[in-house]
Amino acid sequence: MITRLAVLFCTLTLAACARTQPVDTVESLVANPGRLKEVMQQCHSNHVKMGDPECNAASEAFRRRFTGNAQLEAAPKP
């Protein structure tokens, strides 16, 4: 019984510590180019530590700053 409680406690503790959302949002990174540059460098040097959500947000923010607010559209069919 005690072993099951210990396993349950450890599982719940690890689940509570999981980082599910990026710290910086795309909008906050677009508004703060210094922070965007810092996050991009950290993602480049250690992607595993930063994680996919954070690096994806930085990548999208970089794309938005580069292309502006224009939405990408498919080319019209002839």
LINJO-V512485 format. One record per run of one state. SS is the DSSP state (alpha for helix, beta for strand, coil for the rest). FROM is the first residue (numbers start at 0). TO is the last residue. If there is no record, write none. Layout:
[[SS FROM TO] [SS FROM TO]]
This chain:
[[coil 0 0] [alpha 1 16] [coil 17 24] [alpha 25 30] [coil 31 31] [alpha 32 44] [coil 45 45] [alpha 46 49] [coil 50 50] [alpha 51 66] [coil 67 77]]
